[in-house]
């Protein structure tokens, strides 16, 4: 189990994620607002767009995710789709920001 925090609209939402599941699934289980996850984690929408901390060491986004991020508002260098980020010990105490649309 790994504990991390989502920040949305100035409010913190701490969650505990199971190792190996997606960050999006952890957010959905804890009913974090701002993570709509319309496609259910299939990387076919951008409704789970988040900003990861720049110092966080996670695998780079693959081509399919990069293509979907083109549909996200407020795209930055830290933008990722939370359905494509796997919960690992590296996320412990990380602060993941959900863009306000």
C-alpha positions in Angstrom: 0.0 0.0 0.0 1.2 3.5 -0.9 -0.3 6.7 0.5 -0.4 9.9 -1.6 -2.5 13.0 -1.9 -4.6 14.5 -4.7 -5.1 18.2 -4.6 -8.2 19.5 -6.3 -9.5 23.1 -6.1 -7.4 23.8 -3.0 -8.5 20.8 -1.1 -6.4 17.7 -0.3 -7.7 14.2 -0.8 -5.4 11.6 0.8 -5.7 8.1 -0.7 -4.1 4.7 -0.3 -3.3 2.8 -3.4 -2.7 -0.8 -3.9 0.7 -1.6 -5.5 0.3 -2.3 -9.2 -3.1 -0.6 -9.6 -3.5 2.7 -11.5 -3.5 6.0 -9.8 -6.9 6.6 -11.4 -8.4 3.5 -9.8 -7.1 4.6 -6.4 -8.7 8.0 -7.0 -12.0 6.5 -8.1 -12.1 4.2 -5.1 -11.7 7.2 -2.8 -14.2 9.3 -4.8 -11.7 12.0 -5.5 -13.4 14.9 -7.3 -12.0 16.0 -10.7 -11.1 12.5 -11.8 -14.0 11.5 -14.1 -12.4 8.5 -15.7 -15.0 8.3 -18.3 -13.3 5.5 -20.2 -12.7 3.4 -17.1 -8.9 3.4 -17.6 -8.7 2.4 -21.2 -6.6 5.4 -22.2 -9.3 6.6 -24.6 -10.2 9.9 -23.0 -8.4 12.6 -21.0 -10.8 12.8 -18.0 -8.2 11.6 -15.6 -5.6 14.2 -16.4 -3.3 15.1 -13.5 0.0 16.9 -12.9 2.7 14.7 -11.3 5.5 16.3 -9.2 8.5 16.9 -11.5 10.8 15.0 -9.1 8.7 11.9 -9.1 10.4 8.9 -10.9 7.8 7.0 -12.9 8.1 5.5 -16.4 7.7 7.9 -19.2 4.3 8.2 -21.0 3.9 6.0 -24.0 2.7 7.1 -27.5 -1.0 6.3 -26.8 -1.0 8.3 -23.6 0.8 11.2 -25.3 -1.8 11.2 -28.1 -4.7 11.3 -25.6 -3.0 14.1 -23.6 -3.4 16.3 -26.7 -7.1 16.5 -25.7 -6.4 17.6 -22.2 -6.9 21.3 -21.2 -4.0 22.9 -19.3 -1.3 20.6 -20.6 2.1 21.0 -19.0 5.4 19.1 -18.8 4.0 17.4 -15.7 0.8 16.3 -17.3 -0.1 12.6 -17.2 -3.2 10.4 -17.5 -3.7 8.9 -14.1 -5.0 5.7 -15.7 -1.5 5.1 -17.1 0.5 5.7 -13.9 1.0 2.7 -11.7 1.0 2.9 -7.9 4.5 2.1 -6.7 6.4 2.9 -3.5 7.8 5.9 -5.4 4.4 7.6 -5.0 4.6 7.5 -1.2 3.6 11.0 0.1 3.5 12.4 -3.4 1.2 15.4 -4.2 -0.7 14.9 -7.4 -2.6 18.0 -8.6 -5.8 17.7 -10.6 -6.2 20.6 -13.0 -9.3 22.8 -12.5 -11.1 23.1 -15.8 
